Amino acid sequence: MLTVSEVTKSYGGKVLFESVSTSFDPGHRYGLTGANGAGKSTFMKILAG
């Protein structure tokens, strides 16, 4: 299981996401969707460490 709590990321004055908390359970598949520039790749980099 992977759990993240209260993750916030911003660049300059632009907040990509704020106070994000979620968990990922083993044996499940998850998708991440959003507009260009929404912070999908940034969130994945944070999860990867």
C-alpha positions in Angstrom: 0.0 0.0 0.0 1.2 3.5 -0.8 -0.3 6.4 1.2 0.3 10.2 0.8 -1.1 12.8 3.1 -1.5 16.5 2.8 0.7 16.9 -0.3 0.8 20.5 -1.7 2.8 21.6 -4.7 3.1 25.1 -6.3 5.4 26.8 -8.8 5.6 30.5 -8.1 2.1 31.7 -7.6 0.4 28.8 -9.4 -0.9 26.0 -7.1 -0.9 22.7 -8.9 -2.5 20.8 -6.0 -3.2 21.5 -2.4 -3.7 19.2 0.6 -4.0 16.0 -1.5 -4.4 12.8 0.5 -4.9 9.4 -1.0 -3.9 5.7 -0.8 -3.2 3.1 -3.4 -4.0 -0.6 -2.5 -2.1 -3.6 -3.9 -3.8 -5.5 -6.6 -5.6 -2.5 -8.1 -5.0 -0.4 -11.2 -5.2 3.4 -11.0 -5.3 6.1 -13.7 -4.4 9.7 -13.5 -6.1 12.1 -15.9 -6.2 15.9 -16.2 -5.5 18.8 -18.5 -2.0 19.7 -19.8 -0.1 21.5 -17.0 -2.4 20.2 -14.3 0.5 18.5 -12.4 0.0 14.9 -13.3 3.7 14.2 -14.0 4.7 16.3 -11.0 2.5 14.2 -8.8 3.9 11.0 -10.2 7.5 12.3 -9.5 6.5 13.0 -5.9 5.1 9.5 -5.5 8.3 8.0 -7.0 10.4 9.9 -4.5 
